[in-house]
Amino acid sequence: MEAERERMLGGPWSEEPPDVATAVTTPAAAAANKGAGATAAIGAEDAARSANARLNSLPRDSELVAQLTAERDKHNERHRQISLLVNRCNQWIMEQKRPLQPAPAVDGIKLQPDETLHDALSKVREQIAALGQHLAGVKSAPLPLEDQEQIAEQYVVKLLAASRPTVAVLRDQLRVDFQR
């Protein structure tokens, strides 16, 4: 029975398959959760098979046929959903570019005297909003004049290297064209 489960799941869940180990290192807690999902899928499949075996052993005119059919369908659907979830989790893990790491443990939040958790969260949210506004302002600000001049100079040098300029004075205005 264990060999069949390993064959269905592609190997034992206590060890990472070789191709996964090279791409992503899964923390022990995540590997245990992945194994729990696979175990739940196997349990649902076993329950569906059991209901189906009982259903096949009953005569067609039995009163239990409708109940066992509903039970079998329920477990088949549960197995389908859990298997889909496990497969999507495995796919997400494989698509990660860096190794997965558990989030760092928080020692605890230190509240100020007479400060509630709600007040502390509100203060943090306000700080995040202020930083977001500052970032938006920095992103929308024009480049400093020195940087603009440097970019313009690089552009003109690139044009000079590619073509010859033509300088003309028209109605007291200087006009420079680059012919390619």
Backbone as a printed PyTorch tensor [residue, N CA C, xyz], in Angstrom:
tensor([[[  0.8260,  -1.1950,   0.0000],
         [  0.0000,   0.0000,   0.0000],
         [  0.8670,   1.2550,   0.0000]],

        [[  1.9360,   1.2570,   0.8120],
         [  2.8260,   2.4190,   0.8980],
         [  3.5470,   2.6330,  -0.4270]],

        [[  3.9340,   1.5430,  -1.0920],
         [  4.6170,   1.6550,  -2.3870],
         [  3.6840,   2.2700,  -3.4270]],

        [[  2.3990,   1.8960,  -3.3760],
         [  1.4420,   2.4650,  -4.3250],
         [  1.2650,   3.9640,  -4.0860]],

        [[  1.1990,   4.3630,  -2.8260],
         [  1.0660,   5.7880,  -2.5130],
         [  2.2840,   6.5610,  -2.9840]],

        [[  3.4850,   6.0050,  -2.7690],
         [  4.6990,   6.6790,  -3.2200],
         [  4.7280,   6.7740,  -4.7390]],

        [[  4.2550,   5.7200,  -5.4220],
         [  4.2100,   5.7450,  -6.8800],
         [  3.2560,   6.8290,  -7.3700]],

        [[  2.0910,   6.9520,  -6.7060],
         [  1.0990,   7.9490,  -7.1010],
         [  1.5950,   9.3570,  -6.8450]],

        [[  2.3200,   9.5650,  -5.7680],
         [  2.7610,  10.8980,  -5.3890],
         [  4.1320,  11.2440,  -5.9400]],

        [[  4.8030,  10.3100,  -6.5670],
         [  6.1040,  10.5900,  -7.1340],
         [  7.2290,  10.4610,  -6.1320]],

        [[  7.0700,   9.7410,  -5.0570],
         [  8.1290,   9.5300,  -4.0860],
         [  7.6610,   9.8550,  -2.6930]],

        [[  8.4500,   9.4650,  -1.6930],
         [  8.0590,   9.7700,  -0.3150],
         [  8.1660,  11.2630,  -0.0540]],

        [[  7.2700,  11.7830,   0.7680],
         [  7.2520,  13.2310,   1.0330],
         [  8.2840,  13.6370,   2.0580]],

        [[  8.8880,  12.7070,   2.7620],
         [  9.8770,  13.0750,   3.7560],
         [ 11.1710,  13.5420,   3.1050]],

        [[ 11.3830,  13.1680,   1.8480],
         [ 12.5750,  13.5900,   1.1220],
         [ 12.1490,  14.4090,  -0.0840]],

        [[ 12.9880,  15.3920,  -0.4430],
         [ 12.7150,  16.1790,  -1.6400],
         [ 13.1850,  15.3950,  -2.8560]],

        [[ 12.4560,  15.4260,  -3.9650],
         [ 12.9630,  14.8200,  -5.1910],
         [ 14.2410,  15.5500,  -5.6080]],

        [[ 15.1530,  14.8880,  -6.3250],
         [ 16.4310,  15.5070,  -6.6550],
         [ 16.3000,  16.8050,  -7.4200]],

        [[ 15.3410,  16.9070,  -8.3770],
         [ 15.2360,  18.1430,  -9.1500],
         [ 14.7070,  19.2960,  -8.3000]],

        [[ 13.8930,  19.0280,  -7.2890],
         [ 13.3920,  20.0860,  -6.4140],
         [ 14.5000,  20.5620,  -5.4830]],

        [[ 15.3190,  19.6550,  -4.9760],
         [ 16.3700,  20.0220,  -4.0300],
         [ 17.3740,  20.9660,  -4.6660]],

        [[ 17.6260,  20.8280,  -5.9710],
         [ 18.5830,  21.7250,  -6.6130],
         [ 17.9780,  23.0900,  -6.8590]],

        [[ 16.6700,  23.1630,  -7.0800],
         [ 16.0480,  24.4490,  -7.3930],
         [ 15.5990,  25.1890,  -6.1400]],

        [[ 14.9640,  24.4900,  -5.2210],
         [ 14.3720,  25.1300,  -4.0590],
         [ 14.6090,  24.2650,  -2.8320]],

        [[ 15.0470,  24.8660,  -1.7630],
         [ 15.1790,  24.1630,  -0.4990],
         [ 13.9570,  24.4870,   0.3370]],

        [[ 13.1480,  23.4890,   0.6120],
         [ 11.9120,  23.6920,   1.3540],
         [ 12.1810,  23.5470,   2.8430]],

        [[ 11.7280,  24.5190,   3.6620],
         [ 11.8820,  24.3750,   5.1150],
         [ 11.1560,  23.1290,   5.6260]],

        [[ 11.6040,  22.6290,   6.7610],
         [ 11.0340,  21.3960,   7.3180],
         [  9.5410,  21.5410,   7.6050]],

        [[  9.1310,  22.7130,   8.1200],
         [  7.7040,  22.9100,   8.4300],
         [  6.8630,  22.8760,   7.1610]],

        [[  7.3730,  23.4610,   6.0750],
         [  6.6280,  23.4540,   4.8150],
         [  6.5640,  22.0490,   4.2360]],

        [[  7.6480,  21.2790,   4.3560],
         [  7.6410,  19.9030,   3.8660],
         [  6.6270,  19.0650,   4.6450]],

        [[  6.5130,  19.3110,   5.9500],
         [  5.5340,  18.5810,   6.7610],
         [  4.1150,  18.9320,   6.3250]],

        [[  3.8520,  20.2070,   6.0340],
         [  2.5260,  20.6150,   5.5800],
         [  2.2100,  20.0250,   4.2170]],

        [[  3.2190,  19.9630,   3.3380],
         [  3.0100,  19.3830,   2.0230],
         [  2.6420,  17.9150,   2.1660]],

        [[  3.3020,  17.2200,   3.0800],
         [  2.9840,  15.8190,   3.3340],
         [  1.5920,  15.6530,   3.8910]],

        [[  1.1480,  16.5860,   4.7280],
         [ -0.2040,  16.5180,   5.2850],
         [ -1.2460,  16.6750,   4.1920]],

        [[ -1.0010,  17.5650,   3.2260],
         [ -1.9360,  17.7420,   2.1100],
         [ -2.0240,  16.4930,   1.2660]],

        [[ -0.8760,  15.8720,   1.0040],
         [ -0.8700,  14.6400,   0.2160],
         [ -1.5790,  13.5270,   0.9700]],

        [[ -1.3770,  13.4640,   2.2880],
         [ -2.0510,  12.4520,   3.1040],
         [ -3.5630,  12.6530,   3.0760]],

        [[ -4.0070,  13.9070,   3.1280],
         [ -5.4410,  14.1860,   3.0660],
         [ -6.0150,  13.7620,   1.7140]],

        [[ -5.2620,  14.0010,   0.6350],
         [ -5.7280,  13.5950,  -0.6930],
         [ -5.8470,  12.0730,  -0.7730]],

        [[ -4.8640,  11.3890,  -0.2190],
         [ -4.9000,   9.9210,  -0.2340],
         [ -6.0690,   9.4090,   0.6050]],

        [[ -6.3190,  10.0610,   1.7540],
         [ -7.4490,   9.6630,   2.5940],
         [ -8.7760,   9.8280,   1.8750]],

        [[ -8.9380,  10.9260,   1.1440],
         [-10.1740,  11.1440,   0.3940],
         [-10.3210,  10.1160,  -0.7190]],

        [[ -9.1930,   9.7920,  -1.3700],
         [ -9.2500,   8.7830,  -2.4340],
         [ -9.6080,   7.4140,  -1.8600]],

        [[ -9.0320,   7.0700,  -0.7110],
         [ -9.3570,   5.7800,  -0.0750],
         [-10.8390,   5.7180,   0.3060]],

        [[-11.3850,   6.8220,   0.8400],
         [-12.8060,   6.8460,   1.2220],
         [-13.6950,   6.7000,  -0.0100]],

        [[-13.3020,   7.3350,  -1.1160],
         [-14.0940,   7.2140,  -2.3380],
         [-14.0450,   5.7830,  -2.8730]],

        [[-12.8540,   5.1590,  -2.8370],
         [-12.7330,   3.7720,  -3.3000],
         [-13.5470,   2.8200,  -2.4190]],

        [[-13.5370,   3.0760,  -1.1190],
         [-14.2980,   2.2330,  -0.1990],
         [-15.7890,   2.3390,  -0.4860]],

        [[-16.2700,   3.5740,  -0.6630],
         [-17.6910,   3.7670,  -0.9680],
         [-18.0440,   3.1190,  -2.3030]],

        [[-17.1380,   3.2100,  -3.2650],
         [-17.3840,   2.6110,  -4.5740],
         [-17.4120,   1.0870,  -4.4860]],

        [[-16.5150,   0.5180,  -3.6730],
         [-16.5040,  -0.9430,  -3.5140],
         [-17.8040,  -1.4190,  -2.8560]],

        [[-18.2740,  -0.7030,  -1.8330],
         [-19.5440,  -1.0710,  -1.1910],
         [-20.7030,  -0.9290,  -2.1730]],

        [[-20.6400,   0.1310,  -2.9820],
         [-21.7000,   0.3800,  -3.9570],
         [-21.7630,  -0.7500,  -4.9870]],

        [[-20.6060,  -1.2080,  -5.4360],
         [-20.5750,  -2.2790,  -6.4380],
         [-21.0210,  -3.6190,  -5.8720]],

        [[-20.8910,  -3.8030,  -4.5660],
         [-21.2910,  -5.0920,  -3.9670],
         [-22.7840,  -5.1570,  -3.6540]],

        [[-23.4700,  -4.0230,  -3.7060],
         [-24.9090,  -4.0110,  -3.3970],
         [-25.7280,  -4.3070,  -4.6480]],

        [[-26.8990,  -4.8970,  -4.4560],
         [-27.8030,  -5.0370,  -5.6060],
         [-28.3220,  -3.6520,  -6.0220]],

        [[-28.6340,  -3.4880,  -7.2810],
         [-29.0340,  -2.1850,  -7.8290],
         [-30.3230,  -1.6400,  -7.2070]],

        [[-31.1680,  -2.4850,  -6.7000],
         [-32.4310,  -2.0120,  -6.1370],
         [-32.3450,  -1.7490,  -4.6360]],

        [[-31.1650,  -1.7710,  -4.0770],
         [-30.9910,  -1.5410,  -2.6430],
         [-31.2460,  -0.0720,  -2.3000]],

        [[-31.6730,   0.1580,  -1.0600],
         [-31.9530,   1.5160,  -0.6020],
         [-30.6580,   2.3210,  -0.3980]],

        [[-29.5490,   1.6400,  -0.1760],
         [-28.2920,   2.3160,   0.1080],
         [-27.5720,   2.8450,  -1.1420]],

        [[-28.0530,   2.4840,  -2.3220],
         [-27.3520,   2.8680,  -3.5580],
         [-27.2520,   4.3860,  -3.6790]],

        [[-28.3130,   5.0980,  -3.4440],
         [-28.2990,   6.5660,  -3.5800],
         [-27.3740,   7.1940,  -2.5350]],

        [[-27.4300,   6.6720,  -1.3020],
         [-26.5700,   7.2280,  -0.2530],
         [-25.0950,   6.9690,  -0.5490]],

        [[-24.7620,   5.7520,  -0.9660],
         [-23.3670,   5.4300,  -1.2610],
         [-22.8680,   6.1720,  -2.5020]],

        [[-23.7390,   6.3820,  -3.4730],
         [-23.3530,   7.1440,  -4.6610],
         [-23.0270,   8.5810,  -4.2710]],

        [[-23.8520,   9.1680,  -3.4240],
         [-23.5920,  10.5370,  -2.9590],
         [-22.2980,  10.5950,  -2.1450]],

        [[-22.0730,   9.6070,  -1.3030],
         [-20.8530,   9.5500,  -0.4900],
         [-19.6260,   9.4050,  -1.3740]],

        [[-19.6930,   8.5280,  -2.3590],
         [-18.5710,   8.3380,  -3.2860],
         [-18.2700,   9.6230,  -4.0450]],

        [[-19.3140,  10.2740,  -4.5410],
         [-19.1220,  11.5210,  -5.2900],
         [-18.5280,  12.6190,  -4.4110]],

        [[-18.9670,  12.6640,  -3.1540],
         [-18.4360,  13.6670,  -2.2190],
         [-16.9330,  13.4530,  -2.0110]],

        [[-16.5250,  12.2150,  -1.8010],
         [-15.1110,  11.9340,  -1.5600],
         [-14.2720,  12.1030,  -2.8350]],

        [[-14.8460,  11.7680,  -3.9850],
         [-14.1300,  12.0010,  -5.2430],
         [-13.8770,  13.4970,  -5.4480]],

        [[-14.8660,  14.3200,  -5.1550],
         [-14.7100,  15.7700,  -5.2960],
         [-13.6910,  16.3040,  -4.2940]],

        [[-13.7360,  15.7960,  -3.0790],
         [-12.7560,  16.2190,  -2.0610],
         [-11.3380,  15.8360,  -2.4890]],

        [[-11.1790,  14.6380,  -3.0150],
         [ -9.8690,  14.1890,  -3.5100],
         [ -9.3960,  15.0860,  -4.6560]],

        [[-10.3000,  15.4180,  -5.5750],
         [ -9.9410,  16.2780,  -6.7070],
         [ -9.4660,  17.6430,  -6.2240]],

        [[-10.1850,  18.2460,  -5.2770],
         [ -9.8280,  19.5700,  -4.7890],
         [ -8.5010,  19.5600,  -4.0370]],

        [[ -8.2910,  18.5620,  -3.1740],
         [ -7.0430,  18.5010,  -2.4050],
         [ -5.8680,  18.2290,  -3.3350]],

        [[ -6.0350,  17.3300,  -4.2970],
         [ -4.9540,  17.0400,  -5.2460],
         [ -4.6070,  18.2680,  -6.0640]],

        [[ -5.6200,  19.0140,  -6.4700],
         [ -5.3800,  20.2510,  -7.2230],
         [ -4.6120,  21.2560,  -6.3740]],

        [[ -4.9800,  21.3860,  -5.1100],
         [ -4.2840,  22.2980,  -4.2070],
         [ -2.8290,  21.8780,  -4.0160]],

        [[ -2.5890,  20.6020,  -3.7910],
         [ -1.2160,  20.1140,  -3.6020],
         [ -0.3980,  20.3450,  -4.8710]],

        [[ -0.9690,  20.0610,  -6.0320],
         [ -0.2460,  20.2670,  -7.2920],
         [  0.0760,  21.7400,  -7.5240]],

        [[ -0.8680,  22.6150,  -7.2180],
         [ -0.6050,  24.0480,  -7.3930],
         [  0.4600,  24.5470,  -6.4240]],

        [[  0.4470,  24.0370,  -5.2060],
         [  1.4930,  24.4070,  -4.2410],
         [  2.8570,  23.9320,  -4.7250]],

        [[  2.9220,  22.7010,  -5.2260],
         [  4.1860,  22.1840,  -5.7540],
         [  4.6660,  23.0070,  -6.9390]],

        [[  3.7400,  23.4060,  -7.8070],
         [  4.1200,  24.2250,  -8.9590],
         [  4.6360,  25.5840,  -8.5020]],

        [[  3.9770,  26.1840,  -7.5240],
         [  4.4210,  27.4870,  -7.0150],
         [  5.8200,  27.3770,  -6.4300]],

        [[  6.0760,  26.3040,  -5.6760],
         [  7.3940,  26.1080,  -5.0820],
         [  8.4490,  25.9780,  -6.1800]],

        [[  8.1380,  25.2350,  -7.2340],
         [  9.1030,  25.0480,  -8.3240],
         [  9.3690,  26.3460,  -9.0720]],

        [[  8.4020,  27.2560,  -9.1380],
         [  8.5590,  28.5070,  -9.8760],
         [  9.3410,  29.5660,  -9.1010]],

        [[  9.5930,  29.3250,  -7.8370],
         [ 10.3230,  30.3130,  -7.0400],
         [ 11.7690,  30.3840,  -7.5220]],

        [[ 12.2740,  31.6090,  -7.6510],
         [ 13.6300,  31.8140,  -8.1310],
         [ 14.6580,  31.6500,  -7.0160]],

        [[ 14.2540,  31.8950,  -5.7850],
         [ 15.1930,  31.7840,  -4.6630],
         [ 14.7030,  30.7190,  -3.7070]],

        [[ 15.5790,  30.2570,  -2.8460],
         [ 15.1430,  29.2690,  -1.8570],
         [ 14.0950,  29.8570,  -0.9100]],

        [[ 13.1420,  29.0350,  -0.5580],
         [ 12.1150,  29.4730,   0.3870],
         [ 12.7030,  29.4950,   1.7860]],

        [[ 12.3560,  30.5080,   2.5350],
         [ 12.8190,  30.6140,   3.9110],
         [ 11.6340,  30.9730,   4.7890]],

        [[ 11.6090,  30.4320,   5.9890],
         [ 10.5240,  30.8290,   6.8860],
         [ 10.6840,  32.2950,   7.2970]],

        [[  9.5770,  32.9330,   7.5680],
         [  9.6210,  34.3330,   8.0060],
         [ 10.3480,  34.4240,   9.3420]],

        [[ 11.1200,  35.5000,   9.5480],
         [ 11.8220,  35.6220,  10.8230],
         [ 10.8330,  35.7390,  11.9790]],

        [[ 11.2090,  35.1680,  13.0960],
         [ 10.3470,  35.2060,  14.2730],
         [ 10.3340,  36.6140,  14.8550]],

        [[  9.1760,  37.0370,  15.2970],
         [  9.0250,  38.3480,  15.9190],
         [  9.0700,  38.1480,  17.4310]],

        [[  9.9410,  38.8890,  18.0920],
         [ 10.0690,  38.7480,  19.5390],
         [  8.8240,  39.2520,  20.2660]],

        [[  8.1240,  40.1200,  19.6370],
         [  6.9290,  40.6870,  20.2500],
         [  6.8650,  42.1740,  19.9480]],

        [[  5.6990,  42.6950,  19.9680],
         [  5.5150,  44.1180,  19.7030],
         [  5.4980,  44.8370,  21.0340]],

        [[  6.3250,  45.8480,  21.1510],
         [  6.3930,  46.6450,  22.3820],
         [  5.4620,  47.8510,  22.2210]],

        [[  4.4210,  47.8780,  22.9950],
         [  3.4820,  48.9960,  22.9600],
         [  3.9430,  50.0740,  23.9290]],

        [[  3.6830,  51.3060,  23.5590],
         [  3.9760,  52.4290,  24.4510],
         [  2.9920,  52.3810,  25.6200]],

        [[  3.3380,  53.0280,  26.7240],
         [  2.3690,  53.0660,  27.8400],
         [  1.0540,  53.7160,  27.3890]],

        [[ -0.0390,  53.1740,  27.8000],
         [ -1.3880,  53.6510,  27.4640],
         [ -1.6730,  53.5790,  25.9630]],

        [[ -0.9960,  52.7050,  25.2180],
         [ -1.2350,  52.5440,  23.7840],
         [ -1.8880,  51.1840,  23.5670]],

        [[ -2.9440,  51.1750,  22.7570],
         [ -3.6050,  49.9160,  22.4330],
         [ -3.0000,  49.3530,  21.1520]],

        [[ -3.2840,  48.0960,  20.8970],
         [ -2.7970,  47.4630,  19.6750],
         [ -3.3660,  48.1700,  18.4460]],

        [[ -4.6320,  48.5800,  18.5300],
         [ -5.2610,  49.2980,  17.4300],
         [ -4.5220,  50.6070,  17.1410]],

        [[ -4.1460,  51.3390,  18.1950],
         [ -3.4030,  52.5940,  18.0100],
         [ -2.0420,  52.3350,  17.3730]],

        [[ -1.3580,  51.2850,  17.8070],
         [ -0.0410,  50.9600,  17.2500],
         [ -0.1550,  50.5940,  15.7750]],

        [[ -1.1670,  49.8030,  15.4310],
         [ -1.3690,  49.4470,  14.0270],
         [ -1.7180,  50.6640,  13.1880]],

        [[ -2.5400,  51.5420,  13.7170],
         [ -2.8890,  52.7610,  12.9940],
         [ -1.6550,  53.6170,  12.7380]],

        [[ -0.7710,  53.7060,  13.7390],
         [  0.4460,  54.4960,  13.5880],
         [  1.3460,  53.9030,  12.4990]],

        [[  1.4660,  52.5840,  12.4900],
         [  2.2910,  51.9310,  11.4610],
         [  1.6780,  52.1340,  10.0810]],

        [[  0.3550,  52.0290,   9.9760],
         [ -0.3080,  52.2560,   8.6870],
         [ -0.0950,  53.6870,   8.2030]],

        [[ -0.1350,  54.6540,   9.1210],
         [  0.1110,  56.0480,   8.7460],
         [  1.5480,  56.2280,   8.2610]],

        [[  2.4990,  55.5700,   8.9210],
         [  3.9000,  55.6640,   8.4920],
         [  4.0740,  55.0550,   7.0980]],

        [[  3.4160,  53.9300,   6.8500],
         [  3.4910,  53.2960,   5.5280],
         [  2.8930,  54.2220,   4.4740]],

        [[  1.7460,  54.8450,   4.7730],
         [  1.1210,  55.7720,   3.8240],
         [  2.0180,  56.9750,   3.5630]],

        [[  2.6560,  57.5110,   4.6090],
         [  3.5510,  58.6630,   4.4320],
         [  4.7490,  58.2910,   3.5640]],

        [[  5.3040,  57.0950,   3.8060],
         [  6.4300,  56.6540,   2.9760],
         [  5.9950,  56.4360,   1.5290]],

        [[  4.7820,  55.9310,   1.3250],
         [  4.2530,  55.7610,  -0.0250],
         [  4.1040,  57.0890,  -0.7390]],

        [[  3.6090,  58.1120,  -0.0100],
         [  3.4790,  59.4480,  -0.6080],
         [  4.8440,  60.0250,  -0.9330]],

        [[  5.8140,  59.8250,  -0.0510],
         [  7.1660,  60.3240,  -0.2970],
         [  7.7660,  59.6380,  -1.5300]],

        [[  7.5730,  58.3280,  -1.6260],
         [  8.0830,  57.5890,  -2.7700],
         [  7.4270,  58.0630,  -4.0680]],

        [[  6.1180,  58.3010,  -4.0440],
         [  5.4270,  58.8020,  -5.2300],
         [  5.9680,  60.1670,  -5.6280]],

        [[  6.2540,  61.0270,  -4.6380],
         [  6.8210,  62.3340,  -4.9330],
         [  8.2030,  62.2300,  -5.5460]],

        [[  9.0130,  61.3160,  -5.0400],
         [ 10.3620,  61.1310,  -5.5860],
         [ 10.2880,  60.5960,  -7.0120]],

        [[  9.3720,  59.6590,  -7.2590],
         [  9.2480,  59.0850,  -8.5990],
         [  8.7450,  60.1060,  -9.6190]],

        [[  7.8880,  61.0240,  -9.2020],
         [  7.3210,  61.9920, -10.1430],
         [  8.1550,  63.2630, -10.2640]],

        [[  9.1630,  63.4330,  -9.4270],
         [  9.9990,  64.6420,  -9.4760],
         [ 10.8700,  64.6130, -10.7360]],

        [[ 11.1190,  65.7900, -11.3240],
         [ 11.9930,  65.8290, -12.5020],
         [ 13.4430,  65.5470, -12.0970]],

        [[ 14.2230,  65.1430, -13.0810],
         [ 15.6400,  64.9120, -12.8220],
         [ 16.3180,  66.2220, -12.4630]],

        [[ 17.3500,  66.1830, -11.6430],
         [ 18.1090,  67.4030, -11.3660],
         [ 18.7040,  67.9520, -12.6600]],

        [[ 18.9250,  69.2700, -12.7000],
         [ 19.3980,  69.9460, -13.9120],
         [ 20.7180,  69.3490, -14.3990]],

        [[ 21.6100,  69.0160, -13.4790],
         [ 22.8910,  68.4360, -13.8810],
         [ 22.6920,  67.1180, -14.6170]],

        [[ 21.7770,  66.2790, -14.1320],
         [ 21.5130,  65.0040, -14.7860],
         [ 20.8650,  65.2080, -16.1490]],

        [[ 19.9630,  66.1840, -16.2500],
         [ 19.3320,  66.4800, -17.5330],
         [ 20.3770,  66.9230, -18.5560]],

        [[ 21.3060,  67.7920, -18.1200],
         [ 22.3540,  68.2620, -19.0260],
         [ 23.2550,  67.1090, -19.4580]],

        [[ 23.5740,  66.2150, -18.5370],
         [ 24.4240,  65.0740, -18.8580],
         [ 23.7390,  64.1680, -19.8820]],

        [[ 22.4490,  63.9070, -19.7100],
         [ 21.7090,  63.0650, -20.6450],
         [ 21.6440,  63.7320, -22.0170]],

        [[ 21.4010,  65.0630, -22.0530],
         [ 21.3480,  65.7890, -23.3220],
         [ 22.7050,  65.7450, -24.0180]],

        [[ 23.7700,  65.8940, -23.2590],
         [ 25.1180,  65.8620, -23.8350],
         [ 25.4110,  64.4850, -24.4270]],

        [[ 25.0400,  63.4260, -23.7230],
         [ 25.2550,  62.0790, -24.2420],
         [ 24.4590,  61.8520, -25.5240]],

        [[ 23.2500,  62.3950, -25.5850],
         [ 22.4170,  62.2470, -26.7760],
         [ 23.0450,  62.9700, -27.9690]],

        [[ 23.5300,  64.1890, -27.7440],
         [ 24.1390,  64.9650, -28.8270],
         [ 25.4150,  64.2780, -29.3170]],

        [[ 26.2240,  63.7630, -28.3970],
         [ 27.4470,  63.0560, -28.7940],
         [ 27.0870,  61.8290, -29.6250]],

        [[ 26.0400,  61.1280, -29.2600],
         [ 25.5920,  59.9610, -30.0260],
         [ 25.1390,  60.3780, -31.4180]],

        [[ 24.4060,  61.4930, -31.5110],
         [ 23.9740,  61.9830, -32.8290],
         [ 25.1690,  62.4210, -33.6760]],

        [[ 26.1540,  63.0760, -33.0620],
         [ 27.3430,  63.5100, -33.7910],
         [ 28.1020,  62.3120, -34.3620]],

        [[ 28.1560,  61.2480, -33.5970],
         [ 28.8650,  60.0650, -34.0690],
         [ 28.1220,  59.3980, -35.2180]],

        [[ 26.8180,  59.5200, -35.2580],
         [ 26.0170,  58.8590, -36.2750],
         [ 25.8440,  59.6950, -37.5460]],

        [[ 25.9020,  61.0300, -37.4520],
         [ 25.6390,  61.8680, -38.6250],
         [ 26.3450,  63.2140, -38.4990]],

        [[ 26.2030,  64.0180, -39.5440],
         [ 26.8500,  65.3250, -39.5970],
         [ 25.8160,  66.4170, -39.3170]],

        [[ 26.1210,  67.3650, -38.4150],
         [ 25.1440,  68.4310, -38.1270],
         [ 25.1620,  69.5270, -39.2040]],

        [[ 23.9760,  70.1490, -39.3760],
         [ 23.8390,  71.3140, -40.2370],
         [ 23.3490,  72.4580, -39.3650]],

        [[ 24.0990,  73.5460, -39.3280],
         [ 23.7590,  74.6870, -38.4870],
         [ 23.2390,  75.7990, -39.3890]],

        [[ 22.0990,  76.3740, -39.0140],
         [ 21.5130,  77.4720, -39.7980],
         [ 20.9190,  78.4930, -38.8470]],

        [[ 20.9240,  79.7570, -39.2900],
         [ 20.3070,  80.8380, -38.5250],
         [ 19.1020,  81.3080, -39.3230]],

        [[ 17.9170,  81.1760, -38.7510],
         [ 16.6740,  81.5860, -39.3990],
         [ 15.9340,  82.5270, -38.4810]],

        [[ 15.6830,  83.7680, -38.9380],
         [ 14.9320,  84.7760, -38.1770],
         [ 15.4910,  84.9190, -36.7590]],

        [[ 16.7180,  85.1330, -36.6440],
         [ 17.4180,  85.3430, -35.3790],
         [ 17.3370,  84.1370, -34.4300]],

        [[ 17.1310,  82.9370, -34.9690],
         [ 17.1200,  81.7360, -34.1640],
         [ 18.1190,  80.7440, -34.7480]],

        [[ 18.8080,  80.0610, -33.8670],
         [ 19.7730,  79.0600, -34.2760],
         [ 19.0770,  77.7140, -34.4290]],

        [[ 19.3150,  77.0670, -35.5610],
         [ 18.6950,  75.7670, -35.8270],
         [ 19.7960,  74.7680, -36.1710]],

        [[ 19.7980,  73.6310, -35.4670],
         [ 20.7800,  72.5820, -35.7300],
         [ 20.0220,  71.3250, -36.1260]],

        [[ 20.3160,  70.8200, -37.3120],
         [ 19.7050,  69.5830, -37.8190],
         [ 20.7900,  68.5430, -38.0010]],

        [[ 20.4340,  67.3230, -37.7670],
         [ 21.3770,  66.2100, -37.9660],
         [ 20.8760,  65.3750, -39.1210]],

        [[ 21.6790,  65.2720, -40.1500],
         [ 21.3390,  64.4850, -41.3190],
         [ 21.9000,  63.0790, -41.1600]],

        [[ 21.1390,  62.1270, -41.5180],
         [ 21.6060,  60.7320, -41.3610],
         [ 21.9620,  60.1480, -42.6760]]])
